[in-house]
Amino acid sequence: MKNQAAKTQARTVDAKRKVLNCATKLVAEGGFEAAQMAVISVASGVSIGSIYHHFGSKEGIFVELIRSADEATRDRFAALDLAGKSFDERLYQLIWATCLHVTCNSGLYHAMTARQNTAPEIWEPFLQLRADNEVLMQECLGPDLEAQGYRDVAMRIRMMHQAVIGILMHATTYKSGPVMQGDRDLVDQVYDLARNVVLGQFNTRKKAND
């Protein structure tokens, strides 16, 4: 009985994985509208009835794609080894994880952008993810900035994070901006820009007599 249940569970996991992999590819190539249930069924080898059973609807597949991307990114940030690292090393790892999130999900971001006026709620998981990652950046980078005498540390980190997300969104979604998704040194370029924003954009160091 247990073996049969395990086999059924394994088949379910495999079927969902195949559907999501196909949907990810279709969304990346043609947006949300390209991910038709019939096309997904043929490409994945999973019957339409099974797809509806596992996901409920095409919208359910899209929601699951967002949830999976959110979960993978949270796991990636949680796995960062930041203890004992220098400020620059910590910043680089945080920028690397951010770049990976956006570039790995560029097709999904593009599809979400196309639907932001008709279904703005689809952005909620990623907006919460960004807020949580910004808190992590505050915790990891804030004390060093304060020790160096910088004012408005929270604002600096927020502006840096927003700049990084904006740059990456333009690179991946609009194919424009100071960096491009296909650049071999994408992370290095974004890191340099982020470091400049957080350390060099504002003349707000505390004066010696403050």
C-alpha positions in Angstrom: 0.0 0.0 0.0 2.8 2.4 0.9 4.7 1.5 -2.2 1.7 2.2 -4.4 1.1 5.6 -2.7 4.8 6.4 -3.2 4.6 5.5 -6.9 1.4 7.6 -7.3 3.1 10.6 -5.6 6.2 10.2 -7.8 4.0 10.2 -10.9 2.3 13.3 -9.7 5.5 15.1 -9.1 6.9 14.1 -12.4 3.8 15.2 -14.3 3.7 18.6 -12.6 7.4 19.0 -13.3 6.9 18.3 -17.0 4.0 20.7 -17.2 5.9 23.5 -15.5 9.0 23.0 -17.6 6.9 23.2 -20.8 5.0 26.2 -19.6 8.2 28.0 -18.6 9.6 27.5 -22.1 6.3 28.6 -23.8 5.9 31.7 -21.6 9.6 32.6 -22.3 9.1 32.3 -26.0 5.6 33.9 -26.4 4.3 35.2 -23.2 1.3 34.0 -21.2 -0.9 33.7 -24.3 1.5 31.2 -25.8 1.1 28.7 -22.9 -2.1 27.1 -24.3 -3.3 24.1 -22.4 -3.5 21.9 -25.5 0.1 22.9 -26.5 1.4 22.2 -23.0 -0.4 18.8 -23.0 1.2 17.7 -26.3 4.7 19.0 -25.4 4.7 17.5 -21.9 3.0 14.3 -22.6 0.5 15.0 -19.8 -3.2 14.8 -20.6 -5.3 17.9 -20.4 -7.5 16.2 -17.8 -4.4 15.6 -15.6 -3.2 19.2 -16.1 -6.6 20.5 -14.9 -6.5 18.1 -12.0 -3.1 19.3 -10.8 -3.4 23.0 -11.6 -7.1 23.8 -12.0 -6.6 26.2 -14.9 -4.0 27.9 -17.1 -4.0 30.7 -14.5 -3.1 28.1 -11.9 -0.1 27.0 -13.9 1.1 30.7 -14.1 0.6 31.1 -10.4 2.6 28.0 -9.7 5.4 29.2 -12.0 5.6 32.4 -9.9 5.5 30.5 -6.7 8.3 28.1 -7.8 10.5 31.0 -8.9 9.9 32.8 -5.6 10.7 29.7 -3.6 13.9 29.0 -5.6 15.1 32.5 -5.1 14.4 32.5 -1.3 16.4 29.2 -1.1 19.3 30.7 -3.0 19.5 33.8 -0.8 19.2 31.6 2.3 22.1 29.5 1.1 24.5 32.5 0.7 27.6 32.1 2.8 28.0 35.7 4.1 29.5 35.0 7.6 33.0 36.4 8.0 33.0 38.0 4.6 34.1 41.5 3.8 31.6 44.2 2.8 32.5 43.8 -0.9 32.2 40.1 -0.8 28.8 40.2 0.9 27.6 42.8 -1.6 28.8 40.8 -4.5 27.0 37.6 -3.4 23.8 39.5 -2.8 24.1 41.1 -6.3 24.9 37.7 -7.8 21.7 36.1 -6.3 19.6 39.1 -7.4 21.0 38.9 -11.0 20.3 35.1 -11.1 16.7 35.6 -9.9 15.9 38.1 -12.7 17.9 36.5 -15.5 16.6 32.9 -14.7 13.0 34.3 -14.7 13.3 36.8 -17.5 10.5 35.2 -19.6 8.3 35.1 -16.6 9.0 38.7 -15.8 8.2 39.7 -19.4 4.9 37.8 -19.2 4.0 39.4 -15.9 4.8 42.9 -17.2 2.5 42.3 -20.1 -0.3 41.5 -17.7 0.3 44.0 -14.9 -2.6 46.2 -15.9 -5.2 43.4 -16.1 -3.8 41.2 -13.2 -1.7 43.4 -10.9 -2.0 40.9 -8.1 0.4 38.5 -9.8 3.2 40.7 -8.7 2.5 40.4 -5.0 4.8 37.4 -4.4 7.8 39.0 -6.1 7.1 42.4 -4.5 7.2 40.7 -1.1 10.3 38.8 -2.1 12.0 42.1 -3.0 11.0 43.6 0.3 12.4 40.7 2.2 15.6 40.7 0.2 16.0 44.4 0.9 15.7 43.7 4.7 18.5 41.1 4.3 20.7 43.6 2.5 20.0 46.1 5.3 21.1 43.5 7.9 24.2 42.5 5.9 25.4 45.8 4.7 24.0 48.5 7.0 26.4 48.1 10.0 29.4 48.5 7.7 28.0 51.6 6.1 27.2 53.1 9.5 30.6 52.3 10.8 32.1 54.1 7.8 30.1 57.2 8.7 27.4 57.1 6.1 24.1 58.7 6.8 20.7 57.6 5.5 21.9 54.0 5.3 18.4 52.5 4.8 17.8 54.9 1.9 21.1 54.1 0.3 20.4 50.4 0.3 16.9 50.9 -0.9 18.0 53.0 -3.8 20.8 50.6 -4.6 18.3 47.7 -4.6 15.8 49.5 -6.7 18.5 50.5 -9.2 19.7 47.0 -9.5 16.2 45.6 -10.1 15.5 48.4 -12.6 18.7 47.8 -14.6 18.1 44.0 -14.7 14.4 44.4 -15.7 15.4 46.7 -18.6 18.2 44.3 -19.6 16.0 41.2 -19.6 12.5 42.5 -20.4 13.1 45.5 -22.6 16.6 44.6 -23.9 17.9 48.0 -23.1 19.9 49.9 -20.5 23.6 50.0 -19.3 23.9 46.2 -19.2 22.5 43.4 -21.4 21.4 39.9 -20.3 23.8 38.1 -22.6 26.9 39.9 -21.2 29.4 37.5 -19.9 30.3 39.9 -17.1 26.7 40.9 -16.3 27.1 40.3 -12.5 30.3 42.3 -12.4 28.7 45.2 -14.2 25.7 45.2 -12.0 27.9 44.9 -8.9 30.0 47.9 -10.0 26.8 50.0 -10.5 25.3 48.9 -7.2 28.5 49.7 -5.3 28.7 53.1 -6.9 25.1 53.8 -5.8 25.4 52.6 -2.3 28.9 54.2 -1.6 29.4 57.0 -4.0 26.2 58.7 -5.2 25.4 60.9 -2.3 27.7 63.2 -0.3 26.2 62.3 3.0 29.1 61.1 5.2 28.9 62.6 8.7 31.1 65.6 9.2 33.8 65.2 11.8 32.1 67.7 14.1 28.6 66.1 13.8 
